[in-house]
């Protein structure tokens, strides 16, 4: 049973250790899997309408992986389903409208990189993994550090930014974005605006994701977390609400 201890966070950069103390994970077990329930809205470009969604995302920590299943809604009616996943270092995205037409079916090395980056970013919802052997850290200053993880033989890294109270408030990295004629590597960030406690652990609860091509920001998803369940090895779920 792997635990987050004071000793395990002592080796971390100060803003990361301070955030873990604030979150309340010290003395808790590192989960084997995590399930996050979300709601929000999403769009593909600035001139497209927002679609509302409800989603459930399940994560594994060893090996790192996830499956995000979202029901897309318009005027309260489900109009499509989106599935984004990371499985043993391989990323994939499928979107179906009205359960019939597949409008997105993406795989390949750029999707792999994007999915790995997503998993690293979303460790915000199970921050105990920051103190595990799965991640390495390099300090930047008193409010930021670069976190890295090796997934499928590839190293993935991003900058975690914290406020003076120890809350995670942003994550920044270059990530591949799907465009009409292929993929482009663009600056990507996930600004966070609210934090709540789920199962006694404080994590970000409200935020968005932003592409920043050529300095122009495109906010393309807004998310609010409604529930988190943590499952430890050999134990049942710990209700995270």
Backbone as numpy.savetxt, mean C-alpha at the origin, in Angstrom:
# Nx Ny Nz CAx CAy CAz Cx Cy Cz
7.20 -17.35 16.88 6.35 -16.16 16.88 7.23 -14.92 16.88
7.24 -14.14 15.79 8.06 -12.93 15.67 7.31 -11.76 16.29
8.01 -11.04 17.15 7.42 -9.91 17.85 8.19 -8.64 17.50
7.50 -7.51 17.60 8.16 -6.21 17.50 8.61 -5.83 18.91
9.91 -5.68 19.09 10.47 -5.37 20.40 11.20 -4.03 20.36
11.50 -3.51 21.52 12.27 -2.27 21.58 13.64 -2.47 20.94
14.19 -3.67 21.10 15.49 -3.96 20.49 15.40 -3.97 18.97
14.29 -4.47 18.42 14.18 -4.58 16.97 13.99 -3.22 16.30
13.49 -2.23 17.04 13.33 -0.91 16.43 14.52 0.00 16.73
15.40 -0.42 17.64 16.54 0.43 18.00 17.49 0.61 16.82
17.53 -0.37 15.91 18.45 -0.29 14.77 17.88 0.51 13.61
16.64 0.95 13.71 15.98 1.64 12.60 16.30 3.14 12.63
16.20 3.82 11.47 16.33 5.27 11.48 15.32 5.89 12.44
15.68 6.99 13.06 14.86 7.56 14.14 13.42 7.86 13.74
13.12 8.40 12.53 11.70 8.65 12.24 10.89 7.37 12.10
11.52 6.29 11.65 10.81 5.01 11.51 10.53 4.43 12.89
11.56 4.43 13.77 11.36 3.93 15.12 10.33 4.74 15.88
10.37 6.06 15.73 9.42 6.92 16.42 8.00 6.63 15.94
7.84 6.37 14.64 6.51 6.06 14.10 5.99 4.74 14.64
6.88 3.75 14.77 6.44 2.45 15.28 6.03 2.54 16.74
6.76 3.32 17.54 6.37 3.51 18.94 5.01 4.17 19.01
4.81 5.21 18.21 3.54 5.92 18.21 2.39 4.99 17.78
2.65 4.13 16.79 1.58 3.28 16.25 1.06 2.27 17.26
1.89 1.90 18.22 1.47 0.93 19.21 1.80 -0.51 18.87
2.72 -0.75 17.92 3.04 -2.13 17.53 4.10 -2.76 18.41
4.82 -1.96 19.21 5.86 -2.54 20.06 5.21 -3.50 21.05
5.73 -4.72 21.08 5.16 -5.75 21.94 4.09 -6.59 21.28
3.80 -6.33 20.00 2.79 -7.11 19.29 3.46 -8.08 18.31
2.69 -9.05 17.89 3.17 -10.06 16.94 3.13 -9.52 15.52
4.13 -9.85 14.73 4.12 -9.51 13.31 3.14 -10.44 12.61
2.14 -9.93 11.92 1.12 -10.80 11.33 1.65 -11.62 10.17
0.95 -12.70 9.89 1.26 -13.52 8.73 0.53 -13.01 7.50
-0.69 -12.52 7.70 -1.47 -11.93 6.62 -2.33 -10.81 7.17
-2.79 -9.96 6.28 -3.56 -8.77 6.65 -4.67 -8.59 5.63
-5.86 -8.22 6.09 -6.97 -7.91 5.18 -7.44 -6.50 5.47
-7.48 -5.67 4.44 -7.89 -4.27 4.56 -9.14 -4.04 3.71
-10.17 -3.50 4.31 -11.39 -3.13 3.59 -11.37 -1.63 3.33
-11.70 -1.24 2.11 -11.57 0.15 1.69 -12.81 0.61 0.93
-12.95 1.93 0.86 -13.91 2.54 -0.04 -13.27 3.80 -0.60
-13.75 4.26 -1.74 -13.16 5.45 -2.32 -13.65 5.69 -3.73
-12.82 6.38 -4.50 -13.15 6.62 -5.89 -11.87 6.65 -6.72
-12.01 6.38 -8.03 -10.86 6.19 -8.90 -11.18 6.73 -10.29
-10.14 7.19 -10.99 -10.29 7.63 -12.38 -8.99 7.31 -13.12
-9.04 7.29 -14.43 -7.87 6.94 -15.22 -7.15 8.15 -15.77
-7.82 9.30 -15.84 -7.19 10.52 -16.33 -7.99 11.72 -15.84
-7.41 12.91 -16.01 -8.04 14.12 -15.48 -9.38 14.42 -16.16
-9.57 13.95 -17.39 -10.81 14.24 -18.11 -11.83 13.10 -18.02
-11.54 12.10 -17.20 -12.50 11.00 -17.01 -13.27 11.20 -15.70
-14.47 10.66 -15.65 -15.28 10.76 -14.45 -14.74 9.84 -13.36
-14.93 10.24 -12.12 -14.59 9.39 -10.99 -15.59 8.24 -10.89
-15.09 7.03 -10.60 -15.93 5.89 -10.28 -15.74 5.54 -8.81
-16.82 5.34 -8.12 -16.72 4.92 -6.73 -16.42 3.42 -6.67
-15.81 2.99 -5.57 -15.51 1.57 -5.41 -15.54 1.18 -3.94
-15.77 -0.10 -3.74 -15.53 -0.73 -2.44 -14.58 -1.88 -2.72
-13.63 -2.11 -1.83 -12.59 -3.09 -2.12 -12.16 -3.82 -0.87
-11.66 -5.02 -1.10 -11.01 -5.80 -0.05 -9.66 -6.23 -0.57
-8.62 -5.99 0.24 -7.27 -6.33 -0.16 -6.64 -7.24 0.89
-6.10 -8.35 0.43 -5.45 -9.32 1.32 -3.96 -9.35 1.02
-3.16 -9.23 2.07 -1.70 -9.21 1.93 -1.08 -10.43 2.59
0.00 -10.92 2.02 0.90 -11.84 2.70 2.22 -11.13 2.90
2.93 -11.51 3.97 4.20 -10.86 4.28 5.39 -11.71 3.86
5.25 -13.01 3.84 6.36 -13.90 3.47 5.81 -15.07 2.65
5.94 -14.99 1.30 6.56 -13.90 0.54 5.61 -12.71 0.42
6.16 -11.51 0.16 5.29 -10.35 -0.02 4.33 -10.54 -1.19
3.06 -10.27 -0.96 2.07 -10.40 -2.02 0.77 -9.73 -1.62
-0.12 -9.55 -2.58 -1.44 -9.00 -2.29 -2.41 -9.34 -3.41
-3.69 -9.25 -3.08 -4.76 -9.27 -4.09 -5.78 -8.23 -3.69
-5.99 -7.27 -4.57 -6.96 -6.19 -4.36 -8.14 -6.44 -5.29
-9.32 -6.63 -4.70 -10.53 -6.89 -5.48 -11.51 -5.76 -5.21
-11.83 -4.99 -6.25 -12.68 -3.82 -6.10 -13.92 -3.95 -6.97
-15.05 -3.55 -6.41 -16.30 -3.43 -7.17 -16.47 -1.97 -7.55
-16.51 -1.71 -8.85 -16.65 -0.35 -9.36 -18.12 0.01 -9.46
-18.46 1.21 -8.99 -19.87 1.58 -8.91 -20.13 2.93 -9.56
-21.32 3.05 -10.12 -21.79 4.31 -10.68 -23.26 4.47 -10.29
-23.58 5.58 -9.63 -24.95 5.82 -9.12 -25.40 4.67 -8.24
-24.48 4.11 -7.48 -24.80 3.04 -6.55 -24.91 1.66 -7.16
-24.73 1.56 -8.47 -24.86 0.27 -9.16 -23.47 -0.22 -9.56
-23.20 -1.51 -9.31 -21.92 -2.09 -9.69 -21.82 -2.18 -11.21
-20.77 -1.58 -11.76 -20.61 -1.56 -13.21 -19.34 -2.30 -13.66
-18.54 -2.77 -12.72 -17.33 -3.47 -13.11 -16.58 -4.01 -11.91
-15.54 -4.76 -12.21 -14.71 -5.37 -11.19 -13.25 -5.21 -11.59
-12.42 -4.81 -10.62 -10.99 -4.66 -10.85 -10.23 -5.57 -9.90
-9.22 -6.25 -10.42 -8.37 -7.11 -9.59 -6.91 -6.74 -9.88
-6.20 -6.32 -8.84 -4.78 -5.99 -8.95 -4.05 -6.95 -8.00
-2.91 -7.50 -8.43 -2.28 -8.53 -7.61 -0.76 -8.54 -7.74
-0.14 -9.10 -6.71 1.29 -9.40 -6.69 1.44 -10.81 -6.16
2.03 -11.68 -6.97 2.18 -13.09 -6.60 3.60 -13.53 -6.93
4.42 -13.78 -5.89 5.81 -14.20 -6.07 6.56 -13.29 -7.03
6.40 -11.98 -6.82 7.12 -10.99 -7.59 6.49 -10.59 -8.91
5.37 -11.21 -9.28 4.72 -10.92 -10.55 3.44 -10.12 -10.32
3.31 -9.01 -11.05 2.14 -8.18 -10.92 1.17 -8.39 -12.07
-0.11 -8.15 -11.81 -1.14 -8.28 -12.85 -2.33 -7.41 -12.48
-3.00 -6.91 -13.51 -4.21 -6.10 -13.33 -5.24 -6.52 -14.36
-6.47 -6.77 -13.89 -7.58 -7.06 -14.79 -8.77 -6.20 -14.38
-9.45 -5.65 -15.39 -10.66 -4.88 -15.15 -11.73 -5.38 -16.11
-12.89 -5.74 -15.57 -14.02 -6.16 -16.39 -15.19 -5.22 -16.14
-15.89 -4.84 -17.20 -17.07 -4.03 -17.09 -18.32 -4.89 -17.21
-19.25 -4.71 -16.29 -20.52 -5.42 -16.28 -20.32 -6.94 -16.31
-19.17 -7.41 -15.83 -18.89 -8.83 -15.78 -18.68 -9.48 -17.13
-18.59 -8.68 -18.19 -18.49 -9.24 -19.53 -17.19 -8.85 -20.22
-17.07 -7.60 -20.60 -15.93 -7.15 -21.39 -14.71 -6.89 -20.51
-13.58 -7.49 -20.86 -12.32 -7.21 -20.18 -11.68 -6.00 -20.86
-11.57 -4.90 -20.11 -11.05 -3.68 -20.70 -9.58 -3.45 -20.33
-9.10 -4.14 -19.29 -7.69 -4.09 -18.91 -7.23 -5.50 -18.59
-6.10 -5.90 -19.15 -5.49 -7.19 -18.83 -3.98 -7.01 -18.99
-3.32 -6.57 -17.93 -1.92 -6.17 -18.00 -1.02 -7.10 -17.19
0.09 -7.50 -17.80 1.15 -8.25 -17.14 2.48 -7.78 -17.72
3.58 -8.23 -17.11 4.88 -7.91 -17.66 5.78 -7.25 -16.64
7.03 -6.95 -17.02 8.01 -6.42 -16.06 7.62 -5.08 -15.45
6.94 -4.21 -16.22 6.53 -2.93 -15.66 5.42 -3.12 -14.62
4.51 -4.05 -14.88 3.47 -4.36 -13.89 4.09 -4.99 -12.65
5.13 -5.80 -12.85 5.83 -6.40 -11.70 6.40 -5.30 -10.81
7.07 -4.32 -11.43 7.67 -3.24 -10.65 6.59 -2.43 -9.93
5.51 -2.13 -10.63 4.44 -1.36 -10.02 3.79 -2.07 -8.85
3.60 -3.38 -8.98 2.98 -4.15 -7.90 3.91 -4.26 -6.70
5.21 -4.43 -6.96 6.16 -4.47 -5.85 6.17 -3.13 -5.10
6.12 -2.04 -5.86 6.10 -0.72 -5.24 4.82 -0.52 -4.44
3.72 -1.03 -4.95 2.46 -0.90 -4.22 2.53 -1.64 -2.89
3.08 -2.86 -2.89 3.19 -3.61 -1.63 4.04 -2.84 -0.63
5.18 -2.32 -1.09 6.06 -1.57 -0.18 5.34 -0.37 0.39
4.66 0.38 -0.45 3.90 1.54 0.00 2.85 1.16 1.03
2.14 0.07 0.79 0.99 -0.28 1.63 1.38 -1.03 2.90
2.69 -1.20 3.13 3.10 -1.66 4.47 2.68 -0.65 5.52
2.26 0.54 5.10 1.71 1.53 6.04 0.59 0.94 6.89
-0.11 -0.09 6.35 -1.24 -0.67 7.07 -0.84 -1.88 7.93
0.40 -2.31 7.81 0.93 -3.35 8.72 2.38 -2.99 9.04
2.58 -1.85 9.75 3.91 -1.29 9.92 4.86 -2.15 10.76
4.36 -3.16 11.44 5.26 -4.03 12.20 6.31 -4.68 11.29
5.99 -4.84 9.99 6.94 -5.44 9.06 8.17 -4.55 8.88
8.05 -3.25 9.20 9.20 -2.36 9.09 10.34 -2.80 10.02
9.98 -3.46 11.12 10.99 -3.88 12.10 11.42 -5.33 11.90
10.96 -5.95 10.82 11.31 -7.34 10.56 12.52 -7.40 9.64
13.01 -8.60 9.42 14.14 -8.78 8.52 13.77 -8.63 7.07
12.47 -8.44 6.77 12.03 -8.34 5.37 12.44 -7.01 4.74
12.67 -5.98 5.57 12.96 -4.66 5.05 14.28 -4.12 5.58
14.92 -3.29 4.78 16.12 -2.57 5.20 15.85 -1.07 5.06
16.60 -0.27 5.83 16.34 1.16 5.89 17.62 1.97 5.77
17.50 3.15 5.14 18.58 4.12 5.08 18.02 5.47 5.52
18.63 6.11 6.51 18.09 7.40 6.97 18.33 8.51 5.95
17.43 9.48 5.92 17.61 10.70 5.14 17.78 11.88 6.10
16.76 12.08 6.96 16.82 13.12 7.98 15.87 12.72 9.10
15.51 13.66 9.96 14.67 13.35 11.11 13.21 13.09 10.75
12.84 13.30 9.51 11.44 13.07 9.13 11.29 12.15 7.93
12.37 11.55 7.47 12.23 10.69 6.29 13.33 9.64 6.25
13.02 8.53 5.57 13.96 7.43 5.40 13.56 6.64 4.17
14.52 5.97 3.56 14.25 5.10 2.42 14.12 3.67 2.92
12.97 3.06 2.62 12.74 1.66 2.94 12.88 0.80 1.71
13.50 -0.37 1.86 13.73 -1.27 0.73 13.27 -2.67 1.06
12.84 -3.40 0.04 12.45 -4.79 0.20 12.85 -5.55 -1.06
13.26 -6.80 -0.89 13.58 -7.65 -2.04 12.41 -8.59 -2.28
11.84 -8.50 -3.47 10.68 -9.31 -3.84 10.96 -9.96 -5.18
10.85 -11.27 -5.24 11.08 -11.97 -6.50 12.46 -11.73 -7.06
13.44 -11.54 -6.17 14.81 -11.31 -6.60 15.12 -9.89 -7.01
14.15 -8.99 -6.91 14.33 -7.59 -7.31 14.22 -6.68 -6.09
15.09 -5.68 -6.04 15.05 -4.70 -4.95 14.10 -3.57 -5.31
13.25 -3.21 -4.36 12.29 -2.13 -4.54 12.44 -1.17 -3.37
12.51 0.14 -3.65 12.76 1.12 -2.59 11.91 2.36 -2.80
11.56 3.01 -1.70 10.81 4.25 -1.74 11.06 5.07 -0.50
10.73 6.36 -0.59 10.95 7.28 0.51 9.69 7.42 1.36
9.82 7.12 2.65 8.74 7.28 3.62 8.93 8.61 4.34
7.88 9.44 4.38 7.96 10.75 5.02 6.99 10.81 6.21
7.48 11.36 7.32 6.72 11.41 8.57 6.58 12.86 9.05
5.54 13.12 9.86 5.44 14.43 10.48 6.18 14.42 11.81
6.16 15.56 12.49 6.93 15.68 13.73 6.37 14.81 14.85
5.11 14.36 14.70 4.49 13.50 15.71 4.77 12.03 15.44
5.38 11.71 14.30 5.67 10.32 13.98 4.66 9.66 13.07
3.69 10.41 12.57 2.72 9.84 11.64 3.32 9.79 10.23
3.07 8.69 9.51 3.43 8.63 8.10 2.51 9.55 7.33
3.07 10.48 6.54 2.24 11.45 5.82 2.45 11.40 4.30
3.45 10.64 3.82 3.63 10.54 2.38 4.62 9.42 2.07
4.54 8.94 0.84 5.47 7.96 0.30 5.77 8.39 -1.12
7.05 8.36 -1.52 7.42 8.84 -2.85 8.42 7.89 -3.51
8.19 7.66 -4.79 9.08 6.79 -5.57 8.75 6.96 -7.04
9.58 6.43 -7.90 9.26 6.34 -9.32 8.60 4.99 -9.57
7.48 5.01 -10.29 6.71 3.80 -10.54 6.25 3.79 -11.99
6.17 2.60 -12.59 5.68 2.51 -13.96 4.17 2.73 -14.01
3.77 3.57 -14.96 2.36 3.87 -15.18 1.95 3.38 -16.56
0.80 2.73 -16.63 0.27 2.27 -17.91 -0.35 3.43 -18.66
0.09 3.64 -19.91 -0.48 4.66 -20.78 -0.88 4.00 -22.10
-1.46 4.76 -23.00 -2.03 4.18 -24.22 -1.01 3.41 -25.05
0.21 3.92 -25.13 1.21 3.28 -25.99 2.27 2.50 -25.22
1.94 2.11 -23.97 2.88 1.29 -23.21 2.97 1.72 -21.76
4.20 1.90 -21.28 4.42 2.28 -19.89 5.45 3.40 -19.83
5.28 4.27 -18.82 6.27 5.31 -18.57 6.60 5.30 -17.08
7.86 5.58 -16.76 8.30 5.66 -15.37 8.09 7.09 -14.91
7.23 7.27 -13.89 6.87 8.61 -13.44 6.98 8.74 -11.93
7.19 9.97 -11.44 7.13 10.19 -9.99 5.73 9.87 -9.48
5.68 9.19 -8.34 4.42 8.70 -7.78 4.44 8.97 -6.28
3.33 9.38 -5.73 3.27 9.65 -4.30 1.90 9.28 -3.74
1.84 9.10 -2.42 0.58 8.76 -1.76 0.42 9.62 -0.50
0.02 10.88 -0.67 -0.19 11.75 0.48 -1.31 11.23 1.39
-1.09 11.34 2.70 -2.01 10.78 3.69 -2.51 11.89 4.60
-3.81 11.91 4.87 -4.41 13.05 5.56 -5.02 12.72 6.91
-5.40 11.46 7.14 -6.01 11.09 8.42 -5.45 9.75 8.89
-5.48 9.55 10.22 -4.98 8.32 10.83 -5.98 7.85 11.88
-6.13 6.53 11.99 -7.03 5.93 12.98 -6.37 4.70 13.57
-6.97 4.20 14.67 -6.50 2.96 15.28 -7.40 1.80 14.86
-6.78 0.75 14.38 -7.46 -0.49 14.01 -6.80 -1.61 14.80
-7.56 -2.29 15.63 -6.98 -3.34 16.46 -5.90 -2.80 17.38
-6.05 -1.55 17.80 -5.08 -0.94 18.71 -3.85 -0.37 18.03
-3.76 -0.45 16.71 -2.60 0.03 15.97 -2.99 1.25 15.13
-2.27 2.35 15.31 -2.55 3.56 14.55 -1.88 3.50 13.19
-2.68 3.66 12.14 -2.17 3.64 10.76 -2.91 4.70 9.95
-2.40 5.05 8.78 -3.15 5.97 7.92 -4.50 5.39 7.53
-5.52 6.23 7.54 -6.86 5.76 7.19 -7.44 6.45 5.96
-6.91 7.61 5.61 -7.43 8.35 4.47 -6.27 8.94 3.69
-6.32 8.80 2.37 -5.26 9.34 1.54 -5.59 9.21 0.07
-4.60 9.45 -0.75 -4.79 9.38 -2.19 -3.49 8.94 -2.85
-3.54 8.73 -4.16 -2.34 8.42 -4.94 -2.27 9.38 -6.10
-1.04 9.83 -6.42 -0.85 10.92 -7.37 0.29 10.59 -8.32
0.04 10.71 -9.62 1.10 10.71 -10.62 1.53 12.15 -10.83
2.84 12.37 -11.04 3.34 13.74 -11.23 4.23 13.82 -12.47
3.67 13.62 -13.66 4.47 13.74 -14.88 4.82 15.19 -15.15
6.09 15.46 -15.39 6.55 16.82 -15.75 6.09 17.86 -14.73
5.97 17.45 -13.47 5.60 18.40 -12.44 4.11 18.65 -12.30
3.28 18.09 -13.19 1.83 18.25 -13.11 1.23 17.09 -12.32
0.45 17.41 -11.30 -0.11 16.37 -10.45 -1.45 15.86 -10.99
-1.59 14.54 -11.01 -2.86 13.89 -11.34 -3.22 12.97 -10.18
-4.18 13.41 -9.37 -4.70 12.55 -8.31 -5.69 11.58 -8.96
-5.40 10.28 -8.86 -6.23 9.33 -9.60 -6.98 8.36 -8.70
-6.69 8.35 -7.42 -7.45 7.50 -6.52 -7.51 8.14 -5.14
-8.66 8.02 -4.49 -8.85 8.48 -3.12 -9.39 7.30 -2.32
-8.81 7.04 -1.17 -9.13 5.83 -0.40 -9.39 6.17 1.06
-10.38 5.49 1.63 -10.60 5.52 3.08 -10.67 4.08 3.57
-9.88 3.76 4.57 -9.88 2.42 5.16 -11.02 2.32 6.17
-11.80 1.25 6.08 -12.92 1.06 7.00 -12.70 -0.07 7.99
-11.79 -1.00 7.68 -11.53 -2.12 8.59 -10.19 -2.75 8.25
-9.48 -3.23 9.26 -8.26 -4.00 9.06 -8.31 -5.22 9.97
-7.98 -6.38 9.42 -7.88 -7.61 10.21 -6.46 -8.18 10.07
-5.84 -8.46 11.21 -4.49 -9.00 11.26 -4.56 -10.47 11.66
-3.91 -11.34 10.90 -3.88 -12.77 11.21 -2.44 -13.18 11.48
-2.20 -13.67 12.68 -0.86 -14.13 13.06 -0.75 -15.63 12.82
0.47 -16.11 12.68 0.70 -17.54 12.44 0.14 -18.36 13.59
-0.73 -19.33 13.25 -1.28 -20.21 14.26 -2.39 -19.61 15.09
-2.85 -18.41 14.70 -3.92 -17.76 15.44 -5.01 -17.31 14.49
-6.16 -16.99 15.05 -7.25 -16.47 14.25 -7.07 -14.98 13.99
-8.08 -14.40 13.36 -8.03 -12.98 13.06 -8.09 -12.16 14.32
-7.39 -11.02 14.29 -7.56 -10.00 15.31 -8.35 -8.88 14.69
-9.56 -8.62 15.22 -10.42 -7.61 14.65 -9.74 -6.26 14.71
-9.70 -5.61 13.55 -8.97 -4.35 13.47 -9.87 -3.14 13.41
-10.98 -3.16 14.09 -11.84 -1.97 14.05 -12.14 -1.52 15.46
